[in-house]
Amino acid sequence: MALAGLLAGTLYSFGGLIIDALVSFGLITSEETPGLSYGTVLAFGAIIGMPIIFAVFGFLAGIVEAVLYNIFARWFGGLKIDFDYKD
């Protein structure tokens, strides 16, 4: 999940940079952004923050999934896999 967060943070940061630059150069107009500003610089914090947030939520989701699996495995008998190793 941290890798997904890194990808999302990178897209968010550079996407915002492109939009802010286009607004600053007057190529597009936007009510939402004044153009290049300190907010553009702060958006690059997403490259660090989003992987951390995604990793934490991925870890918590893994814990919930493991607990649910263990509960359902008791009810339904679990999963049994036999591996035959032949030398």
Gaussian input, Z-matrix of N, CA and C with variables (Angstrom, degrees):
# hf/3-21g

backbone

0 1
 N
 C     1     B1
 C     2     B2     1     A1
 N     3     B3     2     A2     1     D1
 C     4     B4     3     A3     2     D2
 C     5     B5     4     A4     3     D3
 N     6     B6     5     A5     4     D4
 C     7     B7     6     A6     5     D5
 C     8     B8     7     A7     6     D6
 N     9     B9     8     A8     7     D7
 C    10    B10     9     A9     8     D8
 C    11    B11    10    A10     9     D9
 N    12    B12    11    A11    10    D10
 C    13    B13    12    A12    11    D11
 C    14    B14    13    A13    12    D12
 N    15    B15    14    A14    13    D13
 C    16    B16    15    A15    14    D14
 C    17    B17    16    A16    15    D15
 N    18    B18    17    A17    16    D16
 C    19    B19    18    A18    17    D17
 C    20    B20    19    A19    18    D18
 N    21    B21    20    A20    19    D19
 C    22    B22    21    A21    20    D20
 C    23    B23    22    A22    21    D21
 N    24    B24    23    A23    22    D22
 C    25    B25    24    A24    23    D23
 C    26    B26    25    A25    24    D24
 N    27    B27    26    A26    25    D25
 C    28    B28    27    A27    26    D26
 C    29    B29    28    A28    27    D27
 N    30    B30    29    A29    28    D28
 C    31    B31    30    A30    29    D29
 C    32    B32    31    A31    30    D30
 N    33    B33    32    A32    31    D31
 C    34    B34    33    A33    32    D32
 C    35    B35    34    A34    33    D33
 N    36    B36    35    A35    34    D34
 C    37    B37    36    A36    35    D35
 C    38    B38    37    A37    36    D36
 N    39    B39    38    A38    37    D37
 C    40    B40    39    A39    38    D38
 C    41    B41    40    A40    39    D39
 N    42    B42    41    A41    40    D40
 C    43    B43    42    A42    41    D41
 C    44    B44    43    A43    42    D42
 N    45    B45    44    A44    43    D43
 C    46    B46    45    A45    44    D44
 C    47    B47    46    A46    45    D45
 N    48    B48    47    A47    46    D46
 C    49    B49    48    A48    47    D47
 C    50    B50    49    A49    48    D48
 N    51    B51    50    A50    49    D49
 C    52    B52    51    A51    50    D50
 C    53    B53    52    A52    51    D51
 N    54    B54    53    A53    52    D52
 C    55    B55    54    A54    53    D53
 C    56    B56    55    A55    54    D54
 N    57    B57    56    A56    55    D55
 C    58    B58    57    A57    56    D56
 C    59    B59    58    A58    57    D57
 N    60    B60    59    A59    58    D58
 C    61    B61    60    A60    59    D59
 C    62    B62    61    A61    60    D60
 N    63    B63    62    A62    61    D61
 C    64    B64    63    A63    62    D62
 C    65    B65    64    A64    63    D63
 N    66    B66    65    A65    64    D64
 C    67    B67    66    A66    65    D65
 C    68    B68    67    A67    66    D66
 N    69    B69    68    A68    67    D67
 C    70    B70    69    A69    68    D68
 C    71    B71    70    A70    69    D69
 N    72    B72    71    A71    70    D70
 C    73    B73    72    A72    71    D71
 C    74    B74    73    A73    72    D72
 N    75    B75    74    A74    73    D73
 C    76    B76    75    A75    74    D74
 C    77    B77    76    A76    75    D75
 N    78    B78    77    A77    76    D76
 C    79    B79    78    A78    77    D77
 C    80    B80    79    A79    78    D78
 N    81    B81    80    A80    79    D79
 C    82    B82    81    A81    80    D80
 C    83    B83    82    A82    81    D81
 N    84    B84    83    A83    82    D82
 C    85    B85    84    A84    83    D83
 C    86    B86    85    A85    84    D84
 N    87    B87    86    A86    85    D85
 C    88    B88    87    A87    86    D86
 C    89    B89    88    A88    87    D87
 N    90    B90    89    A89    88    D88
 C    91    B91    90    A90    89    D89
 C    92    B92    91    A91    90    D90
 N    93    B93    92    A92    91    D91
 C    94    B94    93    A93    92    D92
 C    95    B95    94    A94    93    D93
 N    96    B96    95    A95    94    D94
 C    97    B97    96    A96    95    D95
 C    98    B98    97    A97    96    D96
 N    99    B99    98    A98    97    D97
 C   100   B100    99    A99    98    D98
 C   101   B101   100   A100    99    D99
 N   102   B102   101   A101   100   D100
 C   103   B103   102   A102   101   D101
 C   104   B104   103   A103   102   D102
 N   105   B105   104   A104   103   D103
 C   106   B106   105   A105   104   D104
 C   107   B107   106   A106   105   D105
 N   108   B108   107   A107   106   D106
 C   109   B109   108   A108   107   D107
 C   110   B110   109   A109   108   D108
 N   111   B111   110   A110   109   D109
 C   112   B112   111   A111   110   D110
 C   113   B113   112   A112   111   D111
 N   114   B114   113   A113   112   D112
 C   115   B115   114   A114   113   D113
 C   116   B116   115   A115   114   D114
 N   117   B117   116   A116   115   D115
 C   118   B118   117   A117   116   D116
 C   119   B119   118   A118   117   D117
 N   120   B120   119   A119   118   D118
 C   121   B121   120   A120   119   D119
 C   122   B122   121   A121   120   D120
 N   123   B123   122   A122   121   D121
 C   124   B124   123   A123   122   D122
 C   125   B125   124   A124   123   D123
 N   126   B126   125   A125   124   D124
 C   127   B127   126   A126   125   D125
 C   128   B128   127   A127   126   D126
 N   129   B129   128   A128   127   D127
 C   130   B130   129   A129   128   D128
 C   131   B131   130   A130   129   D129
 N   132   B132   131   A131   130   D130
 C   133   B133   132   A132   131   D131
 C   134   B134   133   A133   132   D132
 N   135   B135   134   A134   133   D133
 C   136   B136   135   A135   134   D134
 C   137   B137   136   A136   135   D135
 N   138   B138   137   A137   136   D136
 C   139   B139   138   A138   137   D137
 C   140   B140   139   A139   138   D138
 N   141   B141   140   A140   139   D139
 C   142   B142   141   A141   140   D140
 C   143   B143   142   A142   141   D141
 N   144   B144   143   A143   142   D142
 C   145   B145   144   A144   143   D143
 C   146   B146   145   A145   144   D144
 N   147   B147   146   A146   145   D145
 C   148   B148   147   A147   146   D146
 C   149   B149   148   A148   147   D147
 N   150   B150   149   A149   148   D148
 C   151   B151   150   A150   149   D149
 C   152   B152   151   A151   150   D150
 N   153   B153   152   A152   151   D151
 C   154   B154   153   A153   152   D152
 C   155   B155   154   A154   153   D153
 N   156   B156   155   A155   154   D154
 C   157   B157   156   A156   155   D155
 C   158   B158   157   A157   156   D156
 N   159   B159   158   A158   157   D157
 C   160   B160   159   A159   158   D158
 C   161   B161   160   A160   159   D159
 N   162   B162   161   A161   160   D160
 C   163   B163   162   A162   161   D161
 C   164   B164   163   A163   162   D162
 N   165   B165   164   A164   163   D163
 C   166   B166   165   A165   164   D164
 C   167   B167   166   A166   165   D165
 N   168   B168   167   A167   166   D166
 C   169   B169   168   A168   167   D167
 C   170   B170   169   A169   168   D168
 N   171   B171   170   A170   169   D169
 C   172   B172   171   A171   170   D170
 C   173   B173   172   A172   171   D171
 N   174   B174   173   A173   172   D172
 C   175   B175   174   A174   173   D173
 C   176   B176   175   A175   174   D174
 N   177   B177   176   A176   175   D175
 C   178   B178   177   A177   176   D176
 C   179   B179   178   A178   177   D177
 N   180   B180   179   A179   178   D178
 C   181   B181   180   A180   179   D179
 C   182   B182   181   A181   180   D180
 N   183   B183   182   A182   181   D181
 C   184   B184   183   A183   182   D182
 C   185   B185   184   A184   183   D183
 N   186   B186   185   A185   184   D184
 C   187   B187   186   A186   185   D185
 C   188   B188   187   A187   186   D186
 N   189   B189   188   A188   187   D187
 C   190   B190   189   A189   188   D188
 C   191   B191   190   A190   189   D189
 N   192   B192   191   A191   190   D190
 C   193   B193   192   A192   191   D191
 C   194   B194   193   A193   192   D192
 N   195   B195   194   A194   193   D193
 C   196   B196   195   A195   194   D194
 C   197   B197   196   A196   195   D195
 N   198   B198   197   A197   196   D196
 C   199   B199   198   A198   197   D197
 C   200   B200   199   A199   198   D198
 N   201   B201   200   A200   199   D199
 C   202   B202   201   A201   200   D200
 C   203   B203   202   A202   201   D201
 N   204   B204   203   A203   202   D202
 C   205   B205   204   A204   203   D203
 C   206   B206   205   A205   204   D204
 N   207   B207   206   A206   205   D205
 C   208   B208   207   A207   206   D206
 C   209   B209   208   A208   207   D207
 N   210   B210   209   A209   208   D208
 C   211   B211   210   A210   209   D209
 C   212   B212   211   A211   210   D210
 N   213   B213   212   A212   211   D211
 C   214   B214   213   A213   212   D212
 C   215   B215   214   A214   213   D213
 N   216   B216   215   A215   214   D214
 C   217   B217   216   A216   215   D215
 C   218   B218   217   A217   216   D216
 N   219   B219   218   A218   217   D217
 C   220   B220   219   A219   218   D218
 C   221   B221   220   A220   219   D219
 N   222   B222   221   A221   220   D220
 C   223   B223   222   A222   221   D221
 C   224   B224   223   A223   222   D222
 N   225   B225   224   A224   223   D223
 C   226   B226   225   A225   224   D224
 C   227   B227   226   A226   225   D225
 N   228   B228   227   A227   226   D226
 C   229   B229   228   A228   227   D227
 C   230   B230   229   A229   228   D228
 N   231   B231   230   A230   229   D229
 C   232   B232   231   A231   230   D230
 C   233   B233   232   A232   231   D231
 N   234   B234   233   A233   232   D232
 C   235   B235   234   A234   233   D233
 C   236   B236   235   A235   234   D234
 N   237   B237   236   A236   235   D235
 C   238   B238   237   A237   236   D236
 C   239   B239   238   A238   237   D237
 N   240   B240   239   A239   238   D238
 C   241   B241   240   A240   239   D239
 C   242   B242   241   A241   240   D240
 N   243   B243   242   A242   241   D241
 C   244   B244   243   A243   242   D242
 C   245   B245   244   A244   243   D243
 N   246   B246   245   A245   244   D244
 C   247   B247   246   A246   245   D245
 C   248   B248   247   A247   246   D246
 N   249   B249   248   A248   247   D247
 C   250   B250   249   A249   248   D248
 C   251   B251   250   A250   249   D249
 N   252   B252   251   A251   250   D250
 C   253   B253   252   A252   251   D251
 C   254   B254   253   A253   252   D252
 N   255   B255   254   A254   253   D253
 C   256   B256   255   A255   254   D254
 C   257   B257   256   A256   255   D255
 N   258   B258   257   A257   256   D256
 C   259   B259   258   A258   257   D257
 C   260   B260   259   A259   258   D258

   B1=1.4498
   B2=1.5295
   B3=1.3238
   B4=1.4633
   B5=1.5240
   B6=1.3229
   B7=1.4730
   B8=1.5238
   B9=1.3271
   B10=1.4639
   B11=1.5277
   B12=1.3251
   B13=1.4601
   B14=1.5151
   B15=1.3324
   B16=1.4687
   B17=1.5245
   B18=1.3200
   B19=1.4576
   B20=1.5243
   B21=1.3265
   B22=1.4608
   B23=1.5304
   B24=1.3260
   B25=1.4656
   B26=1.5156
   B27=1.3257
   B28=1.4626
   B29=1.5193
   B30=1.3290
   B31=1.4631
   B32=1.5259
   B33=1.3171
   B34=1.4619
   B35=1.5312
   B36=1.3167
   B37=1.4641
   B38=1.5203
   B39=1.3201
   B40=1.4586
   B41=1.5288
   B42=1.3311
   B43=1.4637
   B44=1.5145
   B45=1.3270
   B46=1.4580
   B47=1.5187
   B48=1.3331
   B49=1.4641
   B50=1.5220
   B51=1.3124
   B52=1.4680
   B53=1.5258
   B54=1.3324
   B55=1.4661
   B56=1.5244
   B57=1.3239
   B58=1.4726
   B59=1.5186
   B60=1.3133
   B61=1.4650
   B62=1.5252
   B63=1.3164
   B64=1.4630
   B65=1.5235
   B66=1.3303
   B67=1.4676
   B68=1.5239
   B69=1.3292
   B70=1.4673
   B71=1.5238
   B72=1.3125
   B73=1.4657
   B74=1.5232
   B75=1.3309
   B76=1.4579
   B77=1.5178
   B78=1.3194
   B79=1.4578
   B80=1.5182
   B81=1.3341
   B82=1.4620
   B83=1.5130
   B84=1.3229
   B85=1.4627
   B86=1.5239
   B87=1.3235
   B88=1.4549
   B89=1.5147
   B90=1.3194
   B91=1.4562
   B92=1.5247
   B93=1.3501
   B94=1.4552
   B95=1.5266
   B96=1.3270
   B97=1.4622
   B98=1.5247
   B99=1.3281
   B100=1.4691
   B101=1.5272
   B102=1.2964
   B103=1.4626
   B104=1.5163
   B105=1.3103
   B106=1.4612
   B107=1.5299
   B108=1.3202
   B109=1.4602
   B110=1.5239
   B111=1.3115
   B112=1.4630
   B113=1.5291
   B114=1.3214
   B115=1.4609
   B116=1.5226
   B117=1.3209
   B118=1.4581
   B119=1.5209
   B120=1.3133
   B121=1.4650
   B122=1.5293
   B123=1.3197
   B124=1.4646
   B125=1.5288
   B126=1.3274
   B127=1.4643
   B128=1.5233
   B129=1.3141
   B130=1.4566
   B131=1.5291
   B132=1.3089
   B133=1.4651
   B134=1.5182
   B135=1.3342
   B136=1.4637
   B137=1.5221
   B138=1.3272
   B139=1.4672
   B140=1.5287
   B141=1.3218
   B142=1.4632
   B143=1.5322
   B144=1.3322
   B145=1.4581
   B146=1.5118
   B147=1.3201
   B148=1.4624
   B149=1.5290
   B150=1.3440
   B151=1.4679
   B152=1.5272
   B153=1.3244
   B154=1.4613
   B155=1.5281
   B156=1.3253
   B157=1.4635
   B158=1.5225
   B159=1.3448
   B160=1.4624
   B161=1.5231
   B162=1.3257
   B163=1.4657
   B164=1.5249
   B165=1.3226
   B166=1.4681
   B167=1.5270
   B168=1.3426
   B169=1.4635
   B170=1.5202
   B171=1.3235
   B172=1.4567
   B173=1.5171
   B174=1.3192
   B175=1.4590
   B176=1.5273
   B177=1.3387
   B178=1.4612
   B179=1.5282
   B180=1.3209
   B181=1.4694
   B182=1.5212
   B183=1.3256
   B184=1.4601
   B185=1.5149
   B186=1.3234
   B187=1.4706
   B188=1.5286
   B189=1.3333
   B190=1.4643
   B191=1.5289
   B192=1.3337
   B193=1.4598
   B194=1.5243
   B195=1.3156
   B196=1.4639
   B197=1.5234
   B198=1.3227
   B199=1.4592
   B200=1.5228
   B201=1.3324
   B202=1.4671
   B203=1.5233
   B204=1.3211
   B205=1.4671
   B206=1.5287
   B207=1.3170
   B208=1.4594
   B209=1.5263
   B210=1.3269
   B211=1.4658
   B212=1.5233
   B213=1.3320
   B214=1.4612
   B215=1.5251
   B216=1.3216
   B217=1.4642
   B218=1.5286
   B219=1.3193
   B220=1.4722
   B221=1.5208
   B222=1.3294
   B223=1.4584
   B224=1.5341
   B225=1.3364
   B226=1.4625
   B227=1.5240
   B228=1.2969
   B229=1.4550
   B230=1.5119
   B231=1.2707
   B232=1.4601
   B233=1.5128
   B234=1.2844
   B235=1.4547
   B236=1.5146
   B237=1.3235
   B238=1.4533
   B239=1.5233
   B240=1.3035
   B241=1.4618
   B242=1.5212
   B243=1.3145
   B244=1.4709
   B245=1.5063
   B246=1.3095
   B247=1.4566
   B248=1.5172
   B249=1.3002
   B250=1.4607
   B251=1.5172
   B252=1.3081
   B253=1.4525
   B254=1.5144
   B255=1.3198
   B256=1.4640
   B257=1.5095
   B258=1.3042
   B259=1.4596
   B260=1.4852
   A1=111.04
   A2=116.68
   A3=119.08
   A4=110.54
   A5=117.05
   A6=119.74
   A7=111.02
   A8=116.99
   A9=120.25
   A10=109.70
   A11=117.50
   A12=121.51
   A13=112.28
   A14=115.99
   A15=119.34
   A16=110.59
   A17=116.51
   A18=120.24
   A19=110.71
   A20=117.48
   A21=121.11
   A22=111.38
   A23=117.14
   A24=120.51
   A25=112.64
   A26=116.06
   A27=120.55
   A28=110.60
   A29=117.18
   A30=120.16
   A31=111.07
   A32=117.04
   A33=121.18
   A34=110.93
   A35=116.82
   A36=120.91
   A37=112.10
   A38=116.26
   A39=119.35
   A40=111.80
   A41=117.36
   A42=119.59
   A43=111.40
   A44=116.50
   A45=120.61
   A46=112.25
   A47=116.27
   A48=120.13
   A49=110.71
   A50=117.00
   A51=120.55
   A52=110.75
   A53=116.77
   A54=120.13
   A55=110.98
   A56=116.93
   A57=120.36
   A58=111.35
   A59=117.98
   A60=120.84
   A61=110.93
   A62=117.56
   A63=120.24
   A64=111.60
   A65=117.13
   A66=120.61
   A67=109.78
   A68=117.73
   A69=121.18
   A70=111.96
   A71=117.15
   A72=120.89
   A73=112.13
   A74=117.20
   A75=121.28
   A76=114.10
   A77=117.71
   A78=120.33
   A79=112.48
   A80=116.84
   A81=121.90
   A82=108.08
   A83=115.88
   A84=119.96
   A85=108.56
   A86=114.97
   A87=119.97
   A88=109.38
   A89=115.17
   A90=121.31
   A91=111.14
   A92=116.89
   A93=121.30
   A94=113.92
   A95=118.16
   A96=119.97
   A97=110.55
   A98=115.90
   A99=118.59
   A100=112.16
   A101=117.62
   A102=121.36
   A103=109.82
   A104=115.84
   A105=119.98
   A106=109.60
   A107=116.14
   A108=121.11
   A109=108.66
   A110=115.81
   A111=119.18
   A112=111.07
   A113=117.78
   A114=121.42
   A115=111.95
   A116=116.16
   A117=120.42
   A118=110.25
   A119=115.93
   A120=120.65
   A121=109.96
   A122=116.53
   A123=120.26
   A124=112.05
   A125=116.74
   A126=119.88
   A127=111.23
   A128=117.55
   A129=119.86
   A130=111.84
   A131=117.60
   A132=121.06
   A133=111.63
   A134=116.66
   A135=120.68
   A136=111.27
   A137=117.56
   A138=120.29
   A139=109.86
   A140=117.38
   A141=121.24
   A142=110.50
   A143=116.89
   A144=121.03
   A145=114.74
   A146=117.87
   A147=119.59
   A148=113.40
   A149=120.43
   A150=117.50
   A151=113.17
   A152=116.79
   A153=119.96
   A154=110.05
   A155=116.81
   A156=120.90
   A157=110.83
   A158=117.33
   A159=120.78
   A160=110.46
   A161=118.12
   A162=120.99
   A163=111.05
   A164=117.37
   A165=120.86
   A166=110.20
   A167=116.82
   A168=119.04
   A169=111.42
   A170=118.61
   A171=121.01
   A172=111.72
   A173=116.95
   A174=121.70
   A175=110.50
   A176=116.33
   A177=120.03
   A178=111.27
   A179=117.49
   A180=120.45
   A181=110.28
   A182=117.83
   A183=121.25
   A184=112.07
   A185=116.68
   A186=120.58
   A187=110.33
   A188=116.52
   A189=120.24
   A190=110.14
   A191=117.47
   A192=120.82
   A193=111.54
   A194=117.68
   A195=120.90
   A196=110.96
   A197=117.30
   A198=120.83
   A199=110.21
   A200=116.56
   A201=119.46
   A202=111.63
   A203=117.48
   A204=119.87
   A205=110.53
   A206=116.82
   A207=120.14
   A208=111.82
   A209=117.02
   A210=119.88
   A211=110.33
   A212=117.12
   A213=120.34
   A214=112.05
   A215=117.47
   A216=120.11
   A217=110.92
   A218=117.45
   A219=120.22
   A220=111.00
   A221=116.65
   A222=120.47
   A223=112.49
   A224=116.64
   A225=120.71
   A226=114.37
   A227=118.62
   A228=120.99
   A229=115.32
   A230=119.35
   A231=121.80
   A232=114.05
   A233=115.17
   A234=123.32
   A235=107.92
   A236=116.36
   A237=120.42
   A238=109.30
   A239=115.53
   A240=121.62
   A241=107.99
   A242=115.90
   A243=121.38
   A244=108.88
   A245=115.33
   A246=121.79
   A247=108.84
   A248=116.66
   A249=121.13
   A250=108.11
   A251=114.72
   A252=119.62
   A253=107.73
   A254=115.61
   A255=120.10
   A256=108.20
   A257=114.11
   A258=119.69
   A259=112.61
   D1=-29.24
   D2=178.63
   D3=-64.33
   D4=-35.78
   D5=177.35
   D6=-66.91
   D7=-38.59
   D8=175.60
   D9=-63.59
   D10=-38.71
   D11=177.03
   D12=-65.60
   D13=-37.44
   D14=177.20
   D15=-64.72
   D16=-42.41
   D17=177.73
   D18=-63.99
   D19=-46.17
   D20=179.63
   D21=-63.51
   D22=-41.95
   D23=178.74
   D24=-64.38
   D25=-39.14
   D26=178.53
   D27=-66.16
   D28=-45.43
   D29=178.48
   D30=-62.88
   D31=-41.60
   D32=179.49
   D33=-63.15
   D34=-45.85
   D35=-176.34
   D36=-66.64
   D37=-51.25
   D38=-176.53
   D39=-74.58
   D40=-31.60
   D41=174.49
   D42=-63.52
   D43=-43.44
   D44=177.11
   D45=-65.06
   D46=-37.61
   D47=178.10
   D48=-62.42
   D49=-42.87
   D50=-179.52
   D51=-64.72
   D52=-45.99
   D53=179.60
   D54=-63.27
   D55=-45.07
   D56=179.23
   D57=-63.01
   D58=-39.09
   D59=178.25
   D60=-65.83
   D61=-42.02
   D62=178.61
   D63=-63.77
   D64=-37.28
   D65=177.05
   D66=-67.97
   D67=-41.86
   D68=-179.30
   D69=-64.73
   D70=-35.67
   D71=-179.83
   D72=-82.93
   D73=-3.53
   D74=176.90
   D75=79.77
   D76=14.43
   D77=-179.17
   D78=-79.49
   D79=-26.94
   D80=174.09
   D81=-136.89
   D82=160.58
   D83=175.62
   D84=-115.33
   D85=147.45
   D86=-178.86
   D87=-150.60
   D88=138.52
   D89=175.07
   D90=-84.46
   D91=-19.69
   D92=-173.29
   D93=-84.39
   D94=-28.52
   D95=-175.84
   D96=-130.65
   D97=139.52
   D98=177.50
   D99=-82.01
   D100=-2.59
   D101=-175.69
   D102=109.82
   D103=-156.27
   D104=-179.44
   D105=-65.20
   D106=126.60
   D107=-178.65
   D108=-156.73
   D109=-171.18
   D110=178.58
   D111=-64.53
   D112=-24.90
   D113=177.07
   D114=-63.83
   D115=-31.97
   D116=176.88
   D117=-65.73
   D118=-41.99
   D119=178.79
   D120=-67.25
   D121=-41.73
   D122=179.60
   D123=-64.95
   D124=-29.23
   D125=179.46
   D126=-63.57
   D127=-26.46
   D128=177.99
   D129=-71.39
   D130=-11.11
   D131=170.67
   D132=-66.69
   D133=-18.62
   D134=177.63
   D135=-65.64
   D136=-24.66
   D137=178.50
   D138=-66.24
   D139=-28.17
   D140=177.39
   D141=-96.12
   D142=-42.27
   D143=-173.77
   D144=-72.36
   D145=-42.31
   D146=-175.87
   D147=-66.12
   D148=-40.30
   D149=175.44
   D150=-61.81
   D151=-35.90
   D152=178.71
   D153=-66.18
   D154=-46.63
   D155=-179.64
   D156=-63.81
   D157=-45.37
   D158=179.42
   D159=-62.70
   D160=-40.37
   D161=-179.02
   D162=-65.30
   D163=-41.74
   D164=179.40
   D165=-63.39
   D166=-47.08
   D167=-179.98
   D168=-68.33
   D169=-33.23
   D170=175.18
   D171=-65.49
   D172=-40.13
   D173=177.46
   D174=-64.06
   D175=-45.79
   D176=179.06
   D177=-64.21
   D178=-39.18
   D179=177.02
   D180=-64.14
   D181=-37.12
   D182=177.23
   D183=-63.32
   D184=-39.39
   D185=177.69
   D186=-64.64
   D187=-46.06
   D188=179.57
   D189=-62.16
   D190=-43.56
   D191=179.21
   D192=-62.89
   D193=-39.73
   D194=179.66
   D195=-65.70
   D196=-41.69
   D197=178.34
   D198=-64.32
   D199=-46.03
   D200=178.56
   D201=-62.56
   D202=-40.76
   D203=178.33
   D204=-61.06
   D205=-45.02
   D206=-179.22
   D207=-63.54
   D208=-37.01
   D209=177.30
   D210=-65.75
   D211=-48.74
   D212=-178.56
   D213=-69.90
   D214=-30.09
   D215=178.24
   D216=-66.13
   D217=-33.97
   D218=176.35
   D219=-66.88
   D220=-38.63
   D221=-178.36
   D222=-72.62
   D223=-40.28
   D224=-170.83
   D225=-108.77
   D226=3.62
   D227=175.09
   D228=94.73
   D229=-3.02
   D230=175.64
   D231=76.91
   D232=-163.55
   D233=-177.51
   D234=-120.77
   D235=125.19
   D236=-179.42
   D237=-118.64
   D238=122.88
   D239=-179.32
   D240=-125.22
   D241=130.29
   D242=175.79
   D243=-106.98
   D244=127.33
   D245=176.19
   D246=-107.75
   D247=123.69
   D248=176.29
   D249=-99.77
   D250=119.24
   D251=178.87
   D252=-105.45
   D253=118.06
   D254=178.61
   D255=-116.68
   D256=127.74
   D257=-178.07
   D258=-93.13

